[in-house]
Amino acid sequence: MTNEEIISKINGFLTEEFEVDESIISPDATLKETLELDSLDYVDLVVIIEGNFGIKVKQEDFTGIRTFQNLYDYVISKLAQKA
């Protein structure tokens, strides 16, 4: 899976799960404000990432993820480690 395919997949499930228009998702936008996340939404997000990509997300890793680009980079990095 290419980086572009990974990013597209992430954007796809974010727009579906959090009911936002994909046009508001940009690499520099913050996850919390753009998706209007609360603490339970973060748990949902972790579960969705783990389910879609078959990777284990550690809480301490996820605390540094602020922007969509951070999220993309994290998932791409975890998938590369898994390969």
N, C-alpha and C positions, 0 to 999 in steps of 0.2 A: 504494500500500500504506500503510495507516495505521500509526501507531506501535504500536498494540496488535497488529496482524497481524505486524509485524516482531518484536516481543517474543515472541509465540507461536511464530513460526517458529524463532527462536533457541533458545527453551526446548525445542522439539521435537527439534531435531538434537542439542542437548547431552544430553538424556536418552537418546537413542538411541545416540549415539557413545560416551558415557562411562558408560552403563549405571547411571544414577542415577534415583531417583524424582523426578518433577517437583515434588512437594510440598516438597522440601528446597531448591529454588531460590527465592530471594527477592532483591529488588533490593539489599539491604544485605549479603547474604552474599558472602564472598570466593570468587573462582573457584578459586584454588589449593586451599584447604582443602575446599570443598564437592565439587569434582570430583576431588580427590586428583590434581592435575596434576603431572607432572614436566616437564622441559624438552622432551622429545619430544612430549608431549601438547600443549604450547603450539604447536608447529609444526603438529600435526594440526588444532588449533583454528583457526589462521590459514588453513590450506588450506580447511577447511570453510566458514569465513566467506566467503572469496573465491569459492568455488564456488557457494555458495547465493545470494549477493547480487551477484556480478559486480563487486566492488570490489577494489581493490588495498590491502592492509594493509601499512603500513611498520613495520618492527621498532621504530623509535624512537617511533612512535605507540602501539604496543601495550604498551610497557613501563609506561605509566601506568595501564593497565587493571587494576584490582584487584578490583572488585566486579562483580556482574551488571549493576547500573545503569550503571557505567562502560562496560561492553560494549554495552549497549543504546544509550546515548547516542552512542557512537562509530559504531556501524553506522548509526543514524538520521542522524547528521551527514554521514557519507560518502555515503549514499544521496541526501540533500538536495543535496549538492554535485554529484553525478552527474546529477541531474534537470535 
